[in-house]
């Protein structure tokens, strides 16, 4: 099995991995925290909050949106972003499931 072959993993493992990958950049965490504080905004607002250029912010927003962690609706010539609460609830369930397995014991060093 090659390093990129994910077919041997469960659907839940692959989904959780994709969500963690989408969150694995400090700028994306900053975007999530900003959206959690303001509920909705446009891309320009996010650019004003981060020390990044607009194209870089747009790329991070694209990654978060592809993972389903945020939604974006076009309003005129702006895009309004918000957290996808359904996906965040699903992520919490998956993390809770993993944490319960960790609490149950297993190998402890």
ChimeraX attribute file (.defattr): number of C-alpha atoms within 10 A of each C-alpha:
attribute: neighborCount
match mode: 1-to-1
recipient: residues
	/A:1	7
	/A:2	5
	/A:3	5
	/A:4	6
	/A:5	8
	/A:6	12
	/A:7	9
	/A:8	9
	/A:9	10
	/A:10	10
	/A:11	11
	/A:12	10
	/A:13	13
	/A:14	14
	/A:15	15
	/A:16	17
	/A:17	12
	/A:18	14
	/A:19	19
	/A:20	13
	/A:21	13
	/A:22	21
	/A:23	20
	/A:24	11
	/A:25	11
	/A:26	9
	/A:27	17
	/A:28	18
	/A:29	15
	/A:30	15
	/A:31	22
	/A:32	19
	/A:33	13
	/A:34	18
	/A:35	18
	/A:36	12
	/A:37	9
	/A:38	9
	/A:39	12
	/A:40	17
	/A:41	16
	/A:42	17
	/A:43	17
	/A:44	14
	/A:45	12
	/A:46	20
	/A:47	17
	/A:48	11
	/A:49	11
	/A:50	14
	/A:51	11
	/A:52	13
	/A:53	10
	/A:54	15
	/A:55	10
	/A:56	13
	/A:57	20
	/A:58	16
	/A:59	12
	/A:60	19
	/A:61	24
	/A:62	16
	/A:63	18
	/A:64	22
	/A:65	18
	/A:66	14
	/A:67	18
	/A:68	17
	/A:69	21
	/A:70	22
	/A:71	19
	/A:72	19
	/A:73	11
	/A:74	10
	/A:75	9
	/A:76	7
	/A:77	6
	/A:78	13
	/A:79	16
	/A:80	17
	/A:81	20
	/A:82	21
	/A:83	21
	/A:84	14
	/A:85	13
	/A:86	11
	/A:87	15
	/A:88	15
	/A:89	11
	/A:90	12
	/A:91	17
	/A:92	11
	/A:93	12
	/A:94	16
	/A:95	13
	/A:96	12
	/A:97	11
	/A:98	13
	/A:99	11
	/A:100	11
	/A:101	11
	/A:102	12
	/A:103	8
	/A:104	7
	/A:105	8
	/A:106	8
	/A:107	5
	/A:108	5
	/A:109	3
